Amino acid sequence: MPVFEKPPIETLTPARERWTPIFLEHGRLEVDDASVKWIGADRTVFRLPVASLSVIMLGPGTTVTHAAMKACAECNTPVCWVGADGLHFYARGLGATHDNERARHQAALASSPPKRDAVARRMFSVRFGDCSIAGKSVKELRGMEGLRVKALYADLGLKHGVTWKGRNYNPNQWDLADGINRAVSAANAALYALSTAVICSLGYLPELGFVHTNSMRAFVLDIADLYKAECTLPAAFEAVALNPAVEEDEAIARLKFHLEDRKILSRMPDEIAALLKEPL
């Protein structure tokens, strides 16, 4: 097996200081010359600073060696497999977490109905901002959230001159979806990958959510939903406004701008900790 020198734990870059995700498709990820290297089908070859990346997103036509996955795990860099159309998030490869204190804390909150609801209310409080949620049940807040998001879609459509007919797509007939639905899905898939990377790097459990509860990435959906209004949705509408026949990579490029401009990656660790802090 090619040799990749495992970096000391204390030298690994914290999640908040890492670069935004990198998306790769149609090529091979391997270890060569003591570094992780990408070899594209177009014969592009470059080394990846895996210890500085928040997540590596792999699309169709990708192969990855055991040595490359081992290197990513040793650098605490998650790898996610996503669909080229941005709709599907297939799987993730976990980085090596170094203790389970945060996972145990999260599990204790999620397993207590009063504490789980308290965390969910904190999440809704972030989404609604100055709007009071006092006296509202979690069920009522879910309904309010649906109305808020519908209004946000409509406002963004008017702002950018993009026709919005609703969040409507069929995973089995993806090519029939309109450009804005494809752009939203592409941006959301990238945000899910980034959220997964931060959650796993910090030692939390993607499966244990508070607003979402039935998905195997429920906590990922909880956290990603907090940032859609300020990054994925503006990115999607801007991309379609610039090019009605938008490709998914254009939406992701706009998303990267918003992620960096809003400092989402550096904010996530502290904001997740604040949501899960005691007392509740």
C-alpha positions as CSV (number, residue, x, y, z in Angstrom):
1,M,0.0,0.0,0.0
2,P,1.3,3.5,-0.8
3,V,2.6,5.3,2.3
4,F,0.7,8.3,3.7
5,E,2.2,9.7,6.8
6,K,-0.5,10.0,9.5
7,P,-0.5,13.6,10.9
8,P,-0.4,14.0,14.6
9,I,-3.9,14.8,16.1
10,E,-2.8,18.1,17.4
11,T,-1.8,19.3,13.9
12,L,-5.1,18.6,12.3
13,T,-7.0,21.7,11.1
14,P,-10.2,22.4,13.2
15,A,-13.5,22.1,11.2
16,R,-14.1,25.9,11.5
17,E,-10.8,26.7,9.8
18,R,-11.1,24.3,6.9
19,W,-11.9,25.1,3.2
20,T,-15.3,24.7,1.8
21,P,-16.2,21.3,0.1
22,I,-14.6,20.1,-3.1
23,F,-16.6,18.2,-5.7
24,L,-15.0,15.6,-7.9
25,E,-16.4,13.4,-10.6
26,H,-15.1,11.1,-13.4
27,G,-11.7,10.2,-12.1
28,R,-9.7,8.4,-9.4
29,L,-8.7,9.3,-5.9
30,E,-5.6,7.6,-4.7
31,V,-2.4,7.9,-2.7
32,D,0.8,8.5,-4.6
33,D,4.1,10.1,-3.5
34,A,2.9,10.2,0.1
35,S,-0.1,12.5,-0.8
36,V,-3.7,12.1,-1.8
37,K,-3.9,12.7,-5.6
38,W,-6.9,13.2,-8.0
39,I,-6.5,11.8,-11.5
40,G,-9.3,13.0,-13.7
41,A,-10.7,11.3,-16.8
42,D,-9.6,14.4,-18.7
43,R,-6.0,13.6,-17.5
44,T,-6.0,16.4,-15.0
45,V,-3.8,15.5,-12.0
46,F,-3.4,17.4,-8.8
47,R,-2.7,16.7,-5.1
48,L,-5.4,17.4,-2.5
49,P,-4.5,18.9,0.8
50,V,-7.0,16.6,2.5
51,A,-6.2,17.8,6.1
52,S,-7.4,21.3,5.1
53,L,-10.7,20.2,3.3
54,S,-14.0,20.2,5.1
55,V,-15.4,17.4,2.9
56,I,-14.7,15.7,-0.4
57,M,-17.8,15.2,-2.5
58,L,-17.5,12.3,-5.0
59,G,-19.8,12.2,-8.0
60,P,-20.5,9.6,-10.7
61,G,-17.6,8.0,-12.5
62,T,-15.4,8.1,-9.4
63,T,-13.2,5.4,-8.0
64,V,-11.3,5.6,-4.7
65,T,-8.6,3.4,-3.3
66,H,-8.4,2.0,0.2
67,A,-5.3,4.0,0.9
68,A,-7.0,7.3,-0.1
69,M,-10.0,6.5,2.2
70,K,-7.6,5.6,5.0
71,A,-5.7,8.9,4.5
72,C,-8.9,10.9,4.7
73,A,-10.0,9.2,7.8
74,E,-6.7,9.8,9.5
75,C,-7.0,13.5,8.6
76,N,-10.6,13.6,10.0
77,T,-11.9,14.5,6.5
78,P,-15.2,13.0,5.6
79,V,-15.9,11.7,2.1
80,C,-19.5,11.9,0.7
81,W,-20.9,10.3,-2.3
82,V,-23.5,12.4,-4.2
83,G,-25.4,12.4,-7.4
84,A,-24.3,14.5,-10.4
85,D,-27.7,16.2,-10.5
86,G,-27.3,17.3,-6.9
87,L,-30.5,15.5,-5.8
88,H,-29.0,12.3,-4.3
89,F,-26.8,12.0,-1.2
90,Y,-25.9,8.3,-1.2
91,A,-23.4,7.7,1.6
92,R,-20.6,9.1,3.7
93,G,-17.3,7.9,4.9
94,L,-16.6,8.9,8.4
95,G,-13.5,10.6,9.7
96,A,-11.8,9.4,12.8
97,T,-13.3,11.0,15.9
98,H,-11.2,11.0,18.9
99,D,-13.7,10.7,21.7
100,N,-17.5,10.2,22.1
101,E,-18.3,12.9,24.7
102,R,-20.3,15.0,22.3
103,A,-22.1,12.0,20.9
104,R,-23.1,10.9,24.4
105,H,-24.3,14.4,25.2
106,Q,-26.4,14.6,22.0
107,A,-27.9,11.2,22.7
108,A,-28.9,12.2,26.2
109,L,-30.7,15.2,24.8
110,A,-32.4,13.3,22.0
111,S,-33.6,10.5,24.3
112,S,-35.4,12.9,26.7
113,P,-38.7,14.2,25.2
114,P,-38.6,17.5,27.1
115,K,-35.0,18.2,26.3
116,R,-35.5,17.1,22.6
117,D,-38.4,19.5,22.3
118,A,-36.3,22.3,24.0
119,V,-33.5,21.8,21.4
120,A,-36.1,21.8,18.6
121,R,-37.5,25.1,19.9
122,R,-34.0,26.6,19.9
123,M,-33.6,25.6,16.3
124,F,-37.0,27.2,15.4
125,S,-36.0,30.3,17.3
126,V,-32.9,30.7,15.1
127,R,-35.1,30.3,12.0
128,F,-37.8,32.8,13.0
129,G,-35.4,35.4,14.3
130,D,-37.3,38.2,16.1
131,C,-40.7,36.5,15.7
132,S,-41.9,35.2,19.1
133,I,-42.4,31.5,19.4
134,A,-43.6,31.6,23.0
135,G,-46.5,29.3,23.7
136,K,-46.2,27.5,20.4
137,S,-45.9,23.7,20.4
138,V,-43.2,22.0,18.2
139,K,-46.0,20.8,15.9
140,E,-47.3,24.3,15.5
141,L,-43.7,25.5,14.8
142,R,-43.3,23.0,12.1
143,G,-46.4,24.4,10.4
144,M,-45.1,27.9,10.8
145,E,-41.8,26.9,9.3
146,G,-43.5,25.5,6.2
147,L,-45.3,28.8,5.6
148,R,-42.1,30.8,6.2
149,V,-40.2,28.8,3.6
150,K,-43.0,29.1,1.0
151,A,-42.9,32.9,1.5
152,L,-39.1,32.9,1.2
153,Y,-39.3,31.1,-2.1
154,A,-41.9,33.5,-3.4
155,D,-39.9,36.6,-2.3
156,L,-36.7,35.3,-3.9
157,G,-38.5,34.6,-7.1
158,L,-39.8,38.2,-7.2
159,K,-36.4,39.6,-6.3
160,H,-34.4,37.7,-9.0
161,G,-37.1,37.6,-11.7
162,V,-37.3,33.8,-11.5
163,T,-40.6,32.0,-12.1
164,W,-41.4,29.9,-9.0
165,K,-44.1,27.3,-9.3
166,G,-43.3,25.5,-6.1
167,R,-40.9,22.8,-4.8
168,N,-41.9,20.1,-7.2
169,Y,-39.7,17.3,-8.6
170,N,-39.8,13.5,-9.1
171,P,-36.5,11.7,-8.3
172,N,-37.4,9.2,-11.0
173,Q,-38.0,11.9,-13.6
174,W,-35.4,14.4,-12.6
175,D,-34.9,15.8,-16.1
176,L,-38.4,17.0,-16.1
177,A,-37.8,19.3,-13.1
178,D,-37.4,23.0,-13.9
179,G,-34.1,24.8,-13.6
180,I,-34.8,26.4,-10.2
181,N,-35.8,23.1,-8.6
182,R,-32.6,21.5,-9.9
183,A,-30.5,24.4,-8.7
184,V,-32.1,24.3,-5.2
185,S,-31.5,20.6,-5.0
186,A,-27.9,20.9,-6.1
187,A,-27.1,23.6,-3.6
188,N,-28.9,21.7,-0.8
189,A,-27.0,18.5,-1.5
190,A,-23.7,20.4,-1.2
191,L,-24.9,22.0,2.1
192,Y,-25.9,18.5,3.4
193,A,-22.4,17.3,2.6
194,L,-20.8,20.2,4.4
195,S,-23.1,19.8,7.4
196,T,-22.3,16.1,7.6
197,A,-18.6,16.9,7.5
198,V,-18.8,19.4,10.3
199,I,-21.1,17.2,12.4
200,C,-18.9,14.1,12.0
201,S,-15.6,16.0,12.5
202,L,-16.9,17.4,15.8
203,G,-18.0,13.9,17.0
204,Y,-21.8,14.4,16.8
205,L,-24.2,11.8,15.4
206,P,-25.8,12.5,12.1
207,E,-28.7,10.1,12.8
208,L,-30.0,11.8,16.0
209,G,-32.1,14.8,15.2
210,F,-34.5,17.1,17.1
211,V,-36.8,18.7,14.5
212,H,-36.2,15.8,12.1
213,T,-36.3,12.4,13.7
214,N,-36.9,9.6,11.2
215,S,-34.0,10.1,8.7
216,M,-30.6,8.4,9.0
217,R,-29.2,11.9,8.7
218,A,-31.8,13.7,10.8
219,F,-29.3,16.0,12.6
220,V,-27.7,16.9,9.3
221,L,-31.1,18.1,8.0
222,D,-31.7,20.0,11.3
223,I,-28.4,21.9,11.0
224,A,-28.6,22.4,7.2
225,D,-32.1,23.9,7.5
226,L,-30.7,26.7,9.7
227,Y,-28.5,28.0,6.8
228,K,-30.6,27.5,3.7
229,A,-32.2,30.9,3.9
230,E,-28.9,32.7,3.8
231,C,-26.9,30.5,1.4
232,T,-28.5,27.7,-0.6
233,L,-31.7,29.5,-1.7
234,P,-30.1,32.8,-2.6
235,A,-27.4,30.8,-4.5
236,A,-30.0,28.8,-6.5
237,F,-32.1,31.8,-7.5
238,E,-29.0,33.9,-8.4
239,A,-27.7,31.1,-10.5
240,V,-30.9,30.7,-12.4
241,A,-31.3,34.5,-12.8
242,L,-27.8,34.6,-14.4
243,N,-28.5,31.5,-16.6
244,P,-32.0,30.0,-16.9
245,A,-30.5,26.8,-18.3
246,V,-28.3,26.6,-15.2
247,E,-26.1,23.6,-14.6
248,E,-25.7,22.2,-11.1
249,D,-22.1,23.3,-10.8
250,E,-23.1,26.9,-11.4
251,A,-25.5,26.7,-8.4
252,I,-22.7,25.2,-6.3
253,A,-20.3,27.9,-7.4
254,R,-22.7,30.5,-6.2
255,L,-23.2,28.6,-3.0
256,K,-19.5,28.6,-2.3
257,F,-19.6,32.4,-2.5
258,H,-22.3,32.6,0.1
259,L,-20.7,30.0,2.4
260,E,-17.5,32.0,2.4
261,D,-19.2,35.5,2.5
262,R,-21.4,34.4,5.5
263,K,-18.5,32.5,7.2
264,I,-20.9,29.5,7.5
265,L,-18.1,26.9,8.0
266,S,-16.4,28.9,10.8
267,R,-19.8,29.6,12.5
268,M,-21.2,26.0,12.5
269,P,-19.2,24.5,15.3
270,D,-20.0,27.2,17.9
271,E,-23.6,27.4,16.8
272,I,-24.2,23.7,17.0
273,A,-22.7,23.7,20.5
274,A,-25.0,26.6,21.5
275,L,-28.0,24.7,20.3
276,L,-27.1,21.6,22.4
277,K,-25.8,23.4,25.5
278,E,-27.3,22.8,29.0
279,P,-29.5,23.9,30.7
280,L,-32.5,23.4,28.6
